[in-house]
């Protein structure tokens, strides 16, 4: 009988990580940023905002996020660079800590928002689904660099890693968990979930970003537990696992408190709109009220004027006639 072989025995790693003068790691990050900015601008426009607001924020938030991500990586994995501190500046060789990127990027974006006097909470909701989309695309840079993979595995989707990139203790192992792929798929699913919840108005304004932080922390927690690359430890546990637990718990508490404090059912539809669209909605309501004014030009609305049916409408301050 013929022997059936699996269609997918393993995932091969690329033998190159540059195209001409461009590092594919940096290219993946750039494509992720472009996708995130484009999605955010479209979402802000759909809410009645000006897409240029997103571009103005991105000009400062993106570089700050990249710098913050590198600082976080070096700070939490400083042993890698203790004999080669210049290597800390070689960002194209990999090494970005997402928590640092989010913190510095949001901090810079918040400063721009306050200077331009834009609404903070609606903008946080707008960018929430865009962040995991950017992360999912950027993670493929790790694939080209053959880095941040997981422990050895014999699963059909195991990732082939060339010997020079394997940890010393796994030098004889050919395939590993493709943790970059796991995290990328998790982030895509998180992005789609956030968009759906936002369209259904399932969370109050401002809390979609909190839900993103919680979702990312949960995904990073299980992916980080599979990683095999060297990392700084606290009590024998990878520091990024500690960070995922702490950040996830904080996000969960914040989300629960705000969900109880601001029930979605009590909010008007305009609560999710940009101020410009909310103002237009108010103008439309005002115009509708004006259309109800009596045609005789008395200036009374239907609620103020008598209905003229002779049922005893009485001017305010006068007694009804006897009888």
C-alpha positions as CSV (number, residue, x, y, z in Angstrom):
1,X,0.0,0.0,0.0
2,X,1.3,3.5,-0.7
3,X,2.5,5.5,2.3
4,X,0.6,8.8,2.7
5,X,2.8,11.7,3.7
6,X,1.4,14.8,5.4
7,X,0.9,17.8,3.2
8,X,2.7,19.9,5.6
9,X,5.7,18.4,7.3
10,X,7.2,21.7,8.6
11,X,7.4,25.4,7.8
12,X,10.7,26.3,6.1
13,X,12.5,29.5,7.2
14,X,13.7,31.9,4.5
15,X,17.4,32.0,3.7
16,X,17.4,35.8,3.4
17,X,16.3,38.7,5.5
18,X,17.1,41.6,3.1
19,X,15.9,42.8,-0.3
20,X,18.5,45.1,-1.8
21,X,19.3,47.7,0.9
22,X,16.1,47.0,2.8
23,X,15.9,44.8,5.9
24,X,12.7,42.8,5.8
25,X,12.3,43.1,9.5
26,X,12.1,46.9,9.2
27,X,9.9,46.5,6.1
28,X,7.4,44.4,8.0
29,X,7.2,47.0,10.8
30,X,6.7,49.8,8.3
31,X,3.9,47.9,6.6
32,X,2.3,47.3,9.9
33,X,2.4,51.0,10.8
34,X,1.0,51.9,7.4
35,X,-1.9,49.4,7.9
36,X,-2.6,50.7,11.4
37,X,-2.6,54.4,10.4
38,X,-4.9,53.7,7.4
39,X,-7.4,51.7,9.4
40,X,-7.4,54.3,12.2
41,X,-7.9,57.2,9.7
42,X,-10.9,55.3,8.1
43,X,-12.4,54.5,11.5
44,X,-12.1,58.2,12.7
45,X,-13.6,59.4,9.4
46,X,-16.5,57.0,9.8
47,X,-17.2,58.6,13.2
48,X,-17.3,62.1,11.7
49,X,-13.7,63.1,12.5
50,X,-11.0,64.5,10.3
51,X,-8.6,61.8,9.0
52,X,-5.7,64.3,9.2
53,X,-6.0,64.1,13.0
54,X,-4.7,60.5,12.8
55,X,-1.8,61.4,10.5
56,X,-0.8,64.2,12.9
57,X,-0.8,61.9,15.8
58,X,1.1,59.1,13.9
59,X,3.9,61.5,13.0
60,X,4.9,61.6,16.7
61,X,3.4,58.4,18.1
62,X,5.1,56.0,15.6
63,X,8.7,57.1,16.2
64,X,8.1,57.3,19.9
65,X,6.7,53.8,19.9
66,X,9.7,52.3,18.0
67,X,12.1,54.0,20.4
68,X,10.1,52.9,23.4
69,X,9.9,49.3,22.1
70,X,13.7,49.2,21.7
71,X,14.3,50.7,25.1
72,X,12.0,48.1,26.7
73,X,13.7,45.3,24.9
74,X,17.2,46.4,25.9
75,X,16.1,47.1,29.5
76,X,14.5,43.7,29.9
77,X,17.2,41.8,28.1
78,X,20.3,43.8,29.0
79,X,22.5,40.7,29.5
80,X,22.5,40.2,25.7
81,X,24.2,43.6,25.3
82,X,26.5,43.8,28.3
83,X,29.5,43.0,26.2
84,X,28.3,44.8,23.1
85,X,26.4,48.0,24.0
86,X,26.6,49.2,20.4
87,X,24.4,46.3,19.5
88,X,21.6,47.9,21.4
89,X,21.3,50.4,18.6
90,X,21.2,47.8,15.8
91,X,17.4,47.8,15.6
92,X,17.3,46.1,12.2
93,X,18.7,42.9,13.7
94,X,15.5,42.5,15.7
95,X,14.5,43.2,19.3
96,X,11.4,45.3,20.0
97,X,9.4,45.1,23.2
98,X,5.7,45.6,22.4
99,X,4.8,46.9,25.9
100,X,7.4,49.7,25.7
101,X,6.2,50.6,22.2
102,X,2.6,50.8,23.3
103,X,3.4,52.9,26.4
104,X,5.7,55.4,24.6
105,X,3.5,55.6,21.5
106,X,0.3,56.2,23.5
107,X,2.2,58.8,25.7
108,X,3.3,60.7,22.6
109,X,-0.1,60.4,21.0
110,X,-1.8,61.7,24.2
111,X,0.5,64.8,24.1
112,X,-0.5,65.5,20.5
113,X,-4.2,65.0,21.3
114,X,-4.1,67.4,24.3
115,X,-2.2,70.1,22.3
116,X,-4.7,69.8,19.4
117,X,-7.6,69.7,21.9
118,X,-8.9,66.4,20.5
119,X,-11.1,63.9,22.4
120,X,-9.0,61.3,24.1
121,X,-11.4,58.4,24.7
122,X,-13.0,58.2,21.2
123,X,-9.5,58.3,19.6
124,X,-8.3,55.5,21.9
125,X,-11.2,53.4,20.7
126,X,-10.4,54.3,17.1
127,X,-6.8,53.1,17.3
128,X,-7.5,50.0,19.5
129,X,-8.1,47.5,16.6
130,X,-5.3,49.0,14.5
131,X,-2.6,48.2,17.1
132,X,-3.0,44.4,17.0
133,X,-3.2,44.6,13.2
134,X,0.2,46.4,13.1
135,X,1.6,43.9,15.5
136,X,0.4,40.9,13.5
137,X,2.1,42.3,10.3
138,X,5.3,43.3,12.2
139,X,5.7,39.9,13.7
140,X,6.6,38.4,10.3
141,X,9.9,40.3,10.6
142,X,10.8,37.8,13.2
143,X,10.2,35.0,10.7
144,X,12.8,36.5,8.3
145,X,15.3,37.0,11.1
146,X,14.7,33.5,12.4
147,X,14.2,34.7,16.0
148,X,11.8,34.6,19.0
149,X,10.6,31.1,18.1
150,X,9.3,28.6,20.6
151,X,10.5,25.3,22.0
152,X,11.2,22.3,19.8
153,X,8.1,20.6,18.4
154,X,7.3,17.7,16.0
155,X,3.9,19.2,15.0
156,X,3.3,19.5,11.2
157,X,3.5,23.3,11.4
158,X,6.9,23.2,13.2
159,X,9.2,26.0,12.1
160,X,12.6,25.0,10.6
161,X,15.4,27.0,12.1
162,X,19.0,26.9,10.8
163,X,21.6,25.6,13.3
164,X,23.3,29.0,13.8
165,X,20.1,30.5,15.1
166,X,19.1,27.8,17.5
167,X,19.7,28.1,21.3
168,X,22.8,26.0,22.3
169,X,20.6,23.5,24.3
170,X,18.5,22.8,21.2
171,X,21.2,22.8,18.6
172,X,20.2,19.3,17.4
173,X,16.5,20.1,17.2
174,X,15.3,20.9,13.7
175,X,11.8,22.4,14.2
176,X,10.3,24.7,16.7
177,X,7.0,26.3,17.6
178,X,6.4,29.3,15.3
179,X,5.4,31.7,18.1
180,X,5.6,34.7,15.8
181,X,2.7,33.0,13.8
182,X,0.7,32.2,16.9
183,X,0.9,35.8,18.1
184,X,0.2,37.1,14.7
185,X,-3.0,35.0,14.3
186,X,-4.1,35.9,17.9
187,X,-3.7,39.6,17.0
188,X,-5.6,39.4,13.8
189,X,-8.5,37.7,15.7
190,X,-8.3,40.4,18.4
191,X,-8.4,43.1,15.8
192,X,-11.6,41.6,14.2
193,X,-13.2,41.1,17.6
194,X,-12.6,44.7,18.6
195,X,-14.1,46.0,15.4
196,X,-17.2,43.8,15.8
197,X,-17.7,44.9,19.4
198,X,-17.3,48.5,18.4
199,X,-19.9,48.2,15.6
200,X,-22.3,46.6,18.0
201,X,-21.6,49.2,20.7
202,X,-21.0,46.5,23.3
203,X,-18.5,48.5,25.4
204,X,-18.6,52.2,26.6
205,X,-16.5,54.8,24.9
206,X,-12.8,54.5,25.9
207,X,-13.0,50.9,27.0
208,X,-12.3,49.3,23.6
209,X,-8.6,50.2,24.2
210,X,-8.7,48.7,27.6
211,X,-10.1,45.5,26.1
212,X,-7.3,45.5,23.6
213,X,-4.7,45.7,26.4
214,X,-6.4,42.8,28.1
215,X,-6.7,40.7,25.0
216,X,-3.0,41.3,24.1
217,X,-1.8,40.5,27.6
218,X,-3.7,37.2,27.5
219,X,-2.3,36.2,24.1
220,X,1.2,37.3,25.0
221,X,1.0,35.3,28.2
222,X,0.6,31.9,26.5
223,X,2.9,32.7,23.6
224,X,5.6,33.9,25.9
225,X,5.4,30.6,27.8
226,X,6.4,28.8,24.6
227,X,9.4,30.9,23.8
228,X,12.9,29.4,23.9
229,X,15.1,32.4,23.3
230,X,17.2,33.8,26.2
231,X,15.3,36.3,28.4
232,X,15.7,38.0,31.8
233,X,14.1,36.1,34.6
234,X,12.4,37.1,37.9
235,X,12.1,34.2,40.3
236,X,12.8,31.9,37.5
237,X,10.0,33.3,35.3
238,X,10.5,35.3,32.1
239,X,9.9,39.0,32.8
240,X,7.4,39.3,29.9
241,X,5.3,36.7,31.6
242,X,5.2,38.8,34.7
243,X,4.4,41.9,32.7
244,X,1.6,40.1,30.9
245,X,0.0,39.0,34.2
246,X,0.3,42.4,35.8
247,X,-0.9,44.4,32.8
248,X,-3.7,41.9,32.1
249,X,-5.0,42.1,35.7
250,X,-4.9,45.9,35.7
251,X,-6.8,46.1,32.4
252,X,-9.4,43.6,33.7
253,X,-10.1,45.6,36.8
254,X,-10.3,48.9,34.9
255,X,-12.6,47.3,32.4
256,X,-15.0,45.8,35.0
257,X,-15.1,49.0,37.0
258,X,-16.0,51.1,33.9
259,X,-18.5,48.7,32.6
260,X,-20.4,48.9,35.9
261,X,-20.0,52.6,36.1
262,X,-21.1,53.4,32.5
263,X,-23.8,50.9,31.3
264,X,-23.8,50.9,27.5
265,X,-27.7,50.8,27.5
266,X,-27.7,54.3,29.1
267,X,-25.6,56.0,26.5
268,X,-26.9,57.9,23.4
269,X,-25.8,56.9,19.9
270,X,-23.8,60.1,19.7
271,X,-21.5,59.0,22.5
272,X,-19.3,57.1,20.1
273,X,-19.1,59.9,17.5
274,X,-16.3,62.5,17.0
275,X,-17.2,66.0,18.4
276,X,-17.8,67.3,14.9
277,X,-20.3,64.6,14.1
278,X,-22.0,65.0,17.5
279,X,-22.4,68.7,16.8
280,X,-23.9,68.0,13.4
281,X,-26.3,65.5,15.1
282,X,-27.3,68.2,17.6
283,X,-27.9,70.7,14.7
284,X,-30.1,68.2,12.9
285,X,-32.2,67.7,16.1
286,X,-32.5,71.4,16.5
287,X,-33.6,71.8,12.8
288,X,-36.1,69.1,13.3
289,X,-37.5,70.9,16.4
290,X,-37.8,74.1,14.4
291,X,-39.9,72.3,11.7
292,X,-42.5,71.6,14.3
293,X,-43.2,75.3,14.9
294,X,-46.7,76.3,14.0
295,X,-47.2,77.4,10.5
296,X,-48.8,80.6,11.7
297,X,-45.4,81.9,12.8
298,X,-46.4,82.2,16.4
299,X,-43.2,80.6,17.5
300,X,-45.0,77.9,19.6
301,X,-44.2,74.3,19.1
302,X,-46.8,71.6,19.1
303,X,-46.1,70.9,22.7
304,X,-46.6,74.6,23.7
305,X,-49.7,75.6,21.6
306,X,-53.2,74.5,22.1
307,X,-54.5,71.9,19.8
308,X,-57.5,74.0,18.7
309,X,-60.0,71.3,19.3
310,X,-62.0,73.4,21.8
311,X,-61.2,71.1,24.7
312,X,-60.4,73.8,27.1
313,X,-56.8,74.9,26.4
314,X,-56.1,77.8,28.7
315,X,-53.4,80.4,28.5
316,X,-50.9,80.1,31.4
317,X,-51.8,82.2,34.4
318,X,-55.6,82.6,33.6
319,X,-58.5,80.8,35.2
320,X,-60.8,78.7,33.1
321,X,-64.2,80.2,32.3
322,X,-67.0,79.3,34.6
323,X,-69.5,76.9,33.7
